[in-house]
Amino acid sequence: MTDLREWFAEHHVTEVECLVPDITGIPRGKITPAQKFLNGGALRLPEAIFIQSVTGEYPPDEDDRLTDPAIIDITLRADASTVRLVPWAREPTAQIIHDCHYKNGDPVPMAPRQVLQRVLKLYEDKGWEPILAPELEFYLVGRNTDPDYPLAPPVGRSGRQETGRQSYSVDAVNEFDPLFEEMYDFCEAQELDLDTLIHEEGAGQVEINFLHGEPLTRADQVFLFKRTVREVALRHEIYATFMAKPMSREPGSAMHVHQSIIDPVTKQNLFAGEDGKASKLFRNYLAGLQKYTPAVMPILAPNVNSYRRLSRFSNAPINLEWGYDNRTCGLRVPYGSASAMRVENRVPGADANPYLAFAATLACGYLGMVEELEPTAPFEGSAYSMPYALPRELSHALDMMEACEPLREILGDKMIEVLVAVKKLEYDTYLQVISSWEREHLLLNV
């Protein structure tokens, strides 16, 4: 257990950023002097931060289902294991992720970190230890201060923009070598477990892979990584975006999640049988993903923009077929040794809250295991030849989530109610916007 007083003294910390991930994954919280933090002054935030939409609005709550009508405070409790320096701060500054509790000690049920902890407790009770490895895609784009103008790739060291697709190009990555060097320096300072960096298919699109590990730790690291990349990009006069589909003619950005389960004592991979082939538990988990993923799409594809990514022939899934080393499927099983037996969920977007996305995919797999479901046969060929099996837009996904009782039991009624209310508000707000496409094609023609 990290002794924060000793850690602050060792690093000469003067300020503390107390961070709380909200429903969208935005860092909320407070900045406080280090001495005040150590003296134990209670840190509080309004409970309503968890019903705030991405636009800063709050959904109507006439019957007080979502939060206390008194707009009460919640208490922040520091998770000392998450303490890190803020590498870009001028003065030595610590950042610590906090959990949220009511004054009676109960955890706040719609806090994303609590939702993931709730799901992990179910696994612990069964004697299962889930292991995750996220792959996170994002775009570097030129500065854009007018939202009416489309985004464009940034200018690299050559003085030119990318105009073609440069999948896996090392030279294309090196166009932004100073940026990535600083990104890795900042991530190393924060002890983020990054693995490989590649140039993805889109112009200015990059993918970072994380090492596999415990889900809560990985969610914390993705949360901090997003913040870090945005900061580094700004320092280099460009933007980094995790929008699922930021540019119309470029592929979308995903957060693929590799997942397996091990025995917490022997560390043996429970997804592989004694013969080295897929175990019954693996088949059950896979079937759970197939059955329940459509109902957690408001988590895996949380924004109206998210569904633009999930289109045919776009390197993103449109259904939940599964196959061995088949990237057209929503669920891919990579080839490898028995100890590396795993499934890659290719549905989540880069815009998903990592805490909720990990909780959702683990919840689906958990239901498959406890219900002993059986998956379909592995798919061969292109899964794009099959019909859509995922919701095509956010309102349809929200209806499916509301109707799924097993997921309500696992993720919590309050969490589902809050998420649905916030996302319905965002959807209604979006519908009030008239796009340039509508003005161009409908103004004088209908």
Backbone torsions as a table, in degrees:
resi	resn	phi	psi	omega
1	MET	NA	128.9	-178.7
2	THR	-71.9	127.6	173.2
3	ASP	-86.4	107.2	-173.5
4	LEU	-65.4	-34.2	-179.4
5	ARG	-63.9	-44.2	178.0
6	GLU	-66.9	-39.9	-177.4
7	TRP	-65.3	-43.0	179.0
8	PHE	-62.7	-42.2	-179.7
9	ALA	-65.2	-41.7	-179.4
10	GLU	-62.5	-37.2	-176.4
11	HIS	-101.5	6.7	176.2
12	HIS	55.9	41.4	-175.9
13	VAL	-69.2	133.5	178.1
14	THR	-111.2	-25.7	179.8
15	GLU	-135.4	158.1	179.5
16	VAL	-131.4	127.7	170.9
17	GLU	-94.4	113.5	-178.8
18	CYS	-95.1	108.1	-169.1
19	LEU	-105.0	140.9	173.9
20	VAL	-135.0	121.4	175.7
21	PRO	-76.1	128.9	179.1
22	ASP	-90.3	-172.1	-176.0
23	ILE	-56.3	-39.3	-178.0
24	THR	-79.9	-16.9	-174.4
25	GLY	99.0	4.1	178.1
26	ILE	-73.0	134.7	176.4
27	PRO	-71.6	117.1	171.6
28	ARG	-106.1	169.2	175.0
29	GLY	144.7	-155.5	-176.5
30	LYS	-139.7	154.4	172.2
31	ILE	-110.7	128.7	-174.8
32	THR	-136.9	152.0	174.4
33	PRO	-60.2	143.5	-176.1
34	ALA	-59.2	-41.1	-177.3
35	GLN	-65.6	-39.9	177.2
36	LYS	-63.8	-40.2	178.0
37	PHE	-60.3	-47.1	-177.1
38	LEU	-68.7	-27.2	-180.0
39	ASN	-75.1	-3.2	171.9
40	GLY	86.6	18.8	175.3
41	GLY	-62.3	128.7	-176.3
42	ALA	-64.5	129.4	176.9
43	LEU	-99.1	128.7	-177.3
44	ARG	-133.1	153.1	172.8
45	LEU	-138.1	155.8	175.4
46	PRO	-64.9	139.1	176.8
47	GLU	-56.7	-28.0	-174.2
48	ALA	-67.4	-8.6	177.6
49	ILE	-60.6	-22.5	-177.9
50	PHE	-87.7	-1.4	173.2
51	ILE	-117.0	18.7	177.9
52	GLN	-87.4	130.8	-179.2
53	SER	-80.5	173.0	179.6
54	VAL	-66.1	-19.8	177.3
55	THR	-91.6	0.2	179.0
56	GLY	87.3	9.2	179.6
57	GLU	-95.7	169.8	179.2
58	TYR	-125.3	134.6	-179.7
59	PRO	-70.5	153.9	176.7
60	PRO	-64.1	143.8	-176.3
61	ASP	-141.5	60.5	-173.1
62	GLU	-59.9	-35.6	-177.0
63	ASP	-101.9	16.2	173.9
64	ASP	57.2	39.6	178.6
65	ARG	-81.7	-30.7	-169.1
66	LEU	-86.1	-48.2	179.3
67	THR	-141.8	168.4	177.9
68	ASP	-63.9	132.5	-177.2
69	PRO	-64.2	-16.4	180.0
70	ALA	-81.6	0.0	-177.3
71	ILE	53.9	57.7	-173.7
72	ILE	-73.3	165.6	174.9
73	ASP	-89.7	153.2	168.3
74	ILE	-117.9	156.4	-177.4
75	THR	-100.4	137.7	178.0
76	LEU	-94.5	132.3	176.2
77	ARG	-118.7	120.4	-177.0
78	ALA	-69.6	133.9	168.9
79	ASP	-92.6	100.4	-172.3
80	ALA	-60.4	-24.2	-178.9
81	SER	-69.3	-14.0	-177.3
82	THR	-96.6	2.5	-174.7
83	VAL	-65.7	135.3	179.0
84	ARG	-150.5	156.3	170.6
85	LEU	-74.7	149.9	169.9
86	VAL	-87.8	103.7	-168.0
87	PRO	-68.5	-18.5	-179.0
88	TRP	-97.1	-0.7	-179.2
89	ALA	-74.4	144.3	-179.7
90	ARG	-71.7	-40.4	176.4
91	GLU	-101.9	151.3	179.4
92	PRO	-56.8	112.3	-174.6
93	THR	-127.4	131.9	176.4
94	ALA	-95.5	149.7	170.1
95	GLN	-124.4	133.7	-176.9
96	ILE	-135.6	130.1	176.1
97	ILE	-82.3	136.7	-175.4
98	HIS	-116.3	150.3	167.8
99	ASP	-96.7	158.0	-173.1
100	CYS	-117.5	134.5	-178.0
101	HIS	-137.3	154.2	171.7
102	TYR	-80.5	170.6	-175.8
103	LYS	-64.9	-21.5	177.3
104	ASN	-85.6	1.3	177.6
105	GLY	97.9	-13.3	-179.6
106	ASP	-68.1	140.4	175.9
107	PRO	-69.6	148.5	178.1
108	VAL	-73.9	116.2	-168.9
109	PRO	-69.5	-20.9	-179.5
110	MET	-99.5	5.7	173.8
111	ALA	-71.8	123.1	-173.8
112	PRO	-54.3	-38.9	-179.9
113	ARG	-64.6	-36.9	177.4
114	GLN	-67.4	-37.5	179.2
115	VAL	-60.4	-44.5	178.0
116	LEU	-65.4	-41.3	178.5
117	GLN	-62.9	-34.8	178.6
118	ARG	-62.9	-44.2	179.6
119	VAL	-67.9	-41.2	-179.9
120	LEU	-62.8	-31.6	176.9
121	LYS	-64.8	-35.4	176.9
122	LEU	-62.8	-41.8	177.3
123	TYR	-64.3	-44.1	-179.8
124	GLU	-59.2	-40.8	-179.5
125	ASP	-64.3	-25.8	179.1
126	LYS	-91.0	-3.8	-177.1
127	GLY	77.8	29.0	179.2
128	TRP	-115.9	142.6	176.6
129	GLU	-123.4	105.2	-179.0
130	PRO	-75.1	145.7	178.2
131	ILE	-126.2	133.1	-177.9
132	LEU	-127.2	152.0	172.2
133	ALA	-140.8	103.9	-179.7
134	PRO	-83.4	148.4	171.9
135	GLU	-120.5	118.2	-169.6
136	LEU	-115.6	122.6	178.5
137	GLU	-101.5	148.7	175.8
138	PHE	-157.2	165.9	179.5
139	TYR	-111.8	143.1	162.0
140	LEU	-96.4	128.8	-178.4
141	VAL	-134.3	156.5	176.0
142	GLY	-64.7	155.7	177.8
143	ARG	-56.6	136.3	-176.9
144	ASN	-139.9	102.5	-177.0
145	THR	-97.4	-4.8	178.6
146	ASP	-118.0	107.8	-176.6
147	PRO	-64.6	-11.9	177.2
148	ASP	-77.6	-12.6	-179.6
149	TYR	-99.1	138.9	178.6
150	PRO	-63.6	154.9	175.7
151	LEU	-74.9	157.7	-179.8
152	ALA	-141.6	152.4	177.6
153	PRO	-61.2	150.3	-180.0
154	PRO	-79.2	166.8	176.1
155	VAL	-87.1	127.8	-179.1
156	GLY	-92.3	-164.4	-177.1
157	ARG	-63.0	-26.7	-179.4
158	SER	-74.2	-11.2	-176.7
159	GLY	85.3	8.7	-177.6
160	ARG	-125.9	156.8	173.4
161	GLN	-87.5	153.9	169.1
162	GLU	-69.4	134.0	177.6
163	THR	-116.7	-19.1	178.4
164	GLY	-119.4	172.4	-179.1
165	ARG	-86.5	137.0	-170.6
166	GLN	-128.2	53.2	-177.8
167	SER	-54.6	128.0	175.2
168	TYR	62.8	16.2	-179.8
169	SER	-76.0	121.5	176.6
170	VAL	-70.8	-39.9	-179.7
171	ASP	-63.6	-36.4	178.8
172	ALA	-65.3	-37.4	175.3
173	VAL	-65.5	-41.0	-178.2
174	ASN	-65.7	-16.1	173.3
175	GLU	-57.1	-27.4	-178.2
176	PHE	-120.2	33.5	-176.3
177	ASP	-55.7	-44.7	178.9
178	PRO	-58.9	-38.0	178.8
179	LEU	-64.9	-47.7	-176.4
180	PHE	-70.1	-31.8	175.7
181	GLU	-62.8	-43.2	178.5
182	GLU	-68.3	-38.0	177.4
183	MET	-59.0	-47.1	-179.9
184	TYR	-65.5	-37.9	177.6
185	ASP	-61.7	-45.1	-179.9
186	PHE	-65.9	-39.5	179.7
187	CYS	-68.2	-37.7	177.0
188	GLU	-64.7	-40.1	178.3
189	ALA	-62.7	-27.4	179.6
190	GLN	-97.0	2.1	179.2
191	GLU	58.1	44.1	174.2
192	LEU	-87.2	132.8	-171.8
193	ASP	-86.3	69.2	178.3
194	LEU	-78.4	148.1	176.4
195	ASP	-110.7	-100.1	-174.4
196	THR	-102.9	156.4	174.2
197	LEU	-121.9	131.8	176.7
198	ILE	-135.9	158.0	170.4
199	HIS	-85.7	124.6	179.1
200	GLU	-85.2	-172.1	-172.0
201	GLU	-68.6	-37.8	-175.1
202	GLY	-72.1	157.6	177.0
203	ALA	-68.7	115.4	-176.9
204	GLY	80.8	14.1	-177.4
205	GLN	-98.1	134.3	-175.0
206	VAL	-129.5	151.4	174.7
207	GLU	-126.1	134.6	174.2
208	ILE	-115.6	128.9	176.3
209	ASN	-101.8	138.5	175.0
210	PHE	-100.0	150.5	172.3
211	LEU	-66.0	154.5	-179.6
212	HIS	-73.7	150.9	-178.5
213	GLY	-176.7	-169.9	-177.6
214	GLU	-69.0	137.6	-170.1
215	PRO	-59.2	-42.0	-177.5
216	LEU	-66.5	-41.2	178.0
217	THR	-63.2	-41.5	-179.9
218	ARG	-66.5	-38.8	177.6
219	ALA	-63.9	-43.0	176.2
220	ASP	-57.2	-42.3	-176.1
221	GLN	-70.9	-38.6	176.2
222	VAL	-64.3	-41.9	177.4
223	PHE	-56.8	-46.7	-180.0
224	LEU	-73.1	-34.1	-179.2
225	PHE	-64.3	-43.5	179.0
226	LYS	-58.0	-44.4	179.1
227	ARG	-62.4	-41.1	-177.9
228	THR	-65.1	-46.3	-177.2
229	VAL	-64.7	-40.7	177.5
230	ARG	-60.6	-42.9	-179.4
231	GLU	-65.0	-44.8	-179.7
232	VAL	-62.5	-43.5	179.9
233	ALA	-59.4	-43.8	178.8
234	LEU	-61.8	-35.4	178.3
235	ARG	-66.6	-19.0	178.9
236	HIS	-108.6	18.9	172.3
237	GLU	66.6	27.0	174.4
238	ILE	-135.4	179.3	177.1
239	TYR	-110.7	150.9	164.7
240	ALA	-116.3	131.4	-177.8
241	THR	-129.1	139.1	175.9
242	PHE	-106.9	17.8	171.9
243	MET	-54.1	144.1	-178.9
244	ALA	-67.5	-33.9	-177.8
245	LYS	-144.6	79.7	-174.9
246	PRO	-78.6	-24.9	-177.7
247	MET	-131.0	135.7	-168.8
248	SER	-65.1	-34.2	-174.6
249	ARG	-102.1	13.3	179.2
250	GLU	-119.2	155.1	178.5
251	PRO	-66.0	160.5	179.8
252	GLY	-81.9	174.9	-179.5
253	SER	-111.2	132.1	-176.2
254	ALA	-113.2	167.9	164.7
255	MET	-126.0	82.3	179.1
256	HIS	-66.2	139.3	-176.7
257	VAL	-123.6	109.2	173.3
258	HIS	-81.3	134.3	-174.4
259	GLN	-143.2	142.3	176.6
260	SER	-149.7	174.9	179.1
261	ILE	-132.4	134.5	177.8
262	ILE	-119.7	161.5	171.2
263	ASP	-75.9	124.4	-175.2
264	PRO	-64.4	-19.1	-179.3
265	VAL	-92.9	-54.5	-175.5
266	THR	-86.3	-16.5	-176.2
267	LYS	64.7	16.8	176.9
268	GLN	-74.8	140.3	178.3
269	ASN	-72.9	115.3	-176.9
270	LEU	-78.6	-6.3	177.0
271	PHE	-81.2	-8.7	179.1
272	ALA	-116.5	134.1	176.9
273	GLY	-80.2	-178.6	179.8
274	GLU	-63.0	-25.5	178.5
275	ASP	-84.8	1.7	179.4
276	GLY	84.7	-3.4	-179.9
277	LYS	-94.5	173.5	-177.6
278	ALA	-58.8	133.0	-178.6
279	SER	-84.8	170.3	176.2
280	LYS	-62.5	-39.8	179.6
281	LEU	-61.4	-38.8	178.0
282	PHE	-62.7	-45.3	179.8
283	ARG	-62.0	-41.1	178.4
284	ASN	-62.1	-44.4	-179.7
285	TYR	-61.2	-46.4	179.7
286	LEU	-59.6	-42.6	179.4
287	ALA	-65.8	-35.2	176.1
288	GLY	-62.8	-40.0	175.9
289	LEU	-62.8	-41.3	-179.7
290	GLN	-64.6	-40.8	-174.4
291	LYS	-77.8	-41.7	-167.3
292	TYR	-104.1	-13.3	-178.5
293	THR	-57.8	-40.4	178.5
294	PRO	-54.8	-31.7	-178.0
295	ALA	-80.2	-12.6	176.7
296	VAL	-107.3	15.7	179.8
297	MET	-61.4	-30.5	175.1
298	PRO	-62.8	-14.6	174.5
299	ILE	-93.8	-46.9	-176.6
300	LEU	-75.5	-27.7	176.7
301	ALA	-132.8	78.2	-163.9
302	PRO	-83.7	-8.7	-173.7
303	ASN	-123.3	160.5	179.3
304	VAL	-59.2	-33.0	179.5
305	ASN	-69.3	-23.6	-174.4
306	SER	-59.9	-33.4	-172.6
307	TYR	-80.6	-11.7	172.9
308	ARG	-69.1	-27.4	179.5
309	ARG	-71.8	-33.8	-170.9
310	LEU	-86.7	72.9	-177.8
311	SER	-129.6	157.6	-175.3
312	ARG	-62.0	140.8	177.2
313	PHE	60.2	35.6	-176.1
314	SER	-121.9	14.6	-174.8
315	ASN	65.9	17.9	174.2
316	ALA	-128.0	148.7	-174.9
317	PRO	-75.3	154.9	172.9
318	ILE	-120.8	-5.5	-179.7
319	ASN	-150.9	-175.7	-175.5
320	LEU	-116.3	33.8	167.8
321	GLU	-63.1	155.6	175.5
322	TRP	-129.5	152.4	-179.2
323	GLY	-161.8	161.4	178.6
324	TYR	-78.8	121.6	178.5
325	ASP	50.4	41.9	-176.4
326	ASN	-118.3	103.5	-175.7
327	ARG	-79.5	-2.8	174.6
328	THR	-84.6	-11.9	-178.5
329	CYS	-88.8	151.9	174.4
330	GLY	-67.0	-28.0	-178.3
331	LEU	-124.8	111.5	-176.1
332	ARG	-109.6	134.3	175.8
333	VAL	-108.7	104.7	-178.8
334	PRO	-67.9	149.3	172.9
335	TYR	-71.0	146.1	178.6
336	GLY	171.5	-175.7	-179.9
337	SER	-72.1	168.2	179.4
338	ALA	-60.9	-36.5	-179.0
339	SER	-68.2	-18.9	-179.2
340	ALA	-105.3	13.2	179.4
341	MET	-59.2	125.8	-175.8
342	ARG	-161.3	168.7	173.7
343	VAL	-122.2	139.2	177.0
344	GLU	-103.7	115.1	175.3
345	ASN	-85.2	111.8	-175.1
346	ARG	-96.1	7.0	-176.3
347	VAL	-79.9	-42.2	-172.9
348	PRO	-59.7	142.2	175.9
349	GLY	-90.1	161.5	177.4
350	ALA	-64.5	-18.9	-179.5
351	ASP	-84.0	-1.6	-178.4
352	ALA	-74.6	145.1	171.7
353	ASN	-66.5	120.8	-173.9
354	PRO	-62.4	-35.3	178.7
355	TYR	-62.8	-47.4	-178.3
356	LEU	-71.9	-37.7	180.0
357	ALA	-64.0	-43.4	178.9
358	PHE	-67.2	-41.2	177.8
359	ALA	-61.3	-40.5	-176.7
360	ALA	-67.8	-47.7	-177.7
361	THR	-67.8	-35.6	176.0
362	LEU	-68.6	-35.5	178.0
363	ALA	-63.7	-42.1	179.0
364	CYS	-62.9	-45.7	178.2
365	GLY	-64.0	-38.3	179.2
366	TYR	-61.3	-45.9	179.4
367	LEU	-61.9	-38.6	177.1
368	GLY	-61.4	-38.2	-178.7
369	MET	-73.6	-45.2	-178.1
370	VAL	-72.3	-26.4	177.1
371	GLU	-91.0	-4.5	179.0
372	GLU	53.1	49.6	179.8
373	LEU	-75.6	157.6	177.3
374	GLU	-117.0	135.1	-178.1
375	PRO	-80.9	170.8	171.6
376	THR	-70.6	173.1	175.3
377	ALA	-69.1	149.2	178.0
378	PRO	-60.1	140.2	-175.7
379	PHE	-89.7	138.2	175.7
380	GLU	-117.8	145.1	-176.1
381	GLY	89.7	-158.7	-176.7
382	SER	-92.5	120.6	177.3
383	ALA	-70.6	-9.9	174.4
384	TYR	-68.8	-12.8	176.2
385	SER	-77.3	-11.1	-178.8
386	MET	-95.7	161.2	-178.7
387	PRO	-68.4	162.4	171.1
388	TYR	-61.1	137.9	174.9
389	ALA	-131.4	7.1	175.5
390	LEU	-110.2	151.5	176.7
391	PRO	-55.7	143.4	-178.1
392	ARG	-90.7	-14.2	178.2
393	GLU	-157.4	167.0	-167.1
394	LEU	-64.1	-40.9	-175.3
395	SER	-64.0	-38.1	176.8
396	HIS	-63.6	-42.3	179.5
397	ALA	-63.0	-39.0	180.0
398	LEU	-65.7	-38.2	176.8
399	ASP	-61.7	-40.9	-179.6
400	MET	-67.4	-39.3	179.2
401	MET	-64.6	-45.7	-179.3
402	GLU	-59.3	-31.9	-174.2
403	ALA	-87.3	-5.5	-173.3
404	CYS	-94.7	96.3	-177.0
405	GLU	-65.1	-41.9	179.6
406	PRO	-58.0	-37.3	179.5
407	LEU	-73.0	-32.1	175.4
408	ARG	-60.3	-41.2	-178.4
409	GLU	-65.1	-37.5	-176.4
410	ILE	-81.8	-47.5	-176.4
411	LEU	-84.0	-21.0	178.6
412	GLY	103.8	133.2	179.8
413	ASP	-58.1	-44.4	-176.6
414	LYS	-64.0	-41.2	179.9
415	MET	-63.0	-44.0	-179.8
416	ILE	-63.9	-44.7	-179.4
417	GLU	-61.1	-43.8	-178.7
418	VAL	-67.3	-46.7	-178.4
419	LEU	-60.9	-46.1	-179.1
420	VAL	-62.7	-43.5	-179.4
421	ALA	-63.1	-43.8	-179.3
422	VAL	-65.7	-43.6	-176.8
423	LYS	-73.0	-30.6	173.7
424	LYS	-65.9	-39.6	177.0
425	LEU	-62.2	-45.0	179.2
426	GLU	-62.8	-39.2	179.4
427	TYR	-65.7	-43.2	178.4
428	ASP	-64.4	-38.5	177.5
429	THR	-63.8	-42.0	178.9
430	TYR	-61.4	-40.3	-178.0
431	LEU	-65.8	-16.8	178.2
432	GLN	-81.5	-8.8	-177.6
433	VAL	-91.1	127.9	176.3
434	ILE	-96.7	120.5	-173.2
435	SER	-83.2	163.9	176.8
436	SER	-64.7	-31.4	176.9
437	TRP	-60.5	-43.6	-179.6
438	GLU	-64.9	-42.0	179.0
439	ARG	-66.5	-37.0	-177.6
440	GLU	-70.9	-43.2	-170.9
441	HIS	-101.3	-18.1	-176.5
442	LEU	-110.7	-24.7	-173.4
443	LEU	-52.0	-48.1	-174.4
444	LEU	-114.7	5.3	-173.7
445	ASN	-113.4	-8.5	-176.1
446	VAL	-121.4	NA	NA
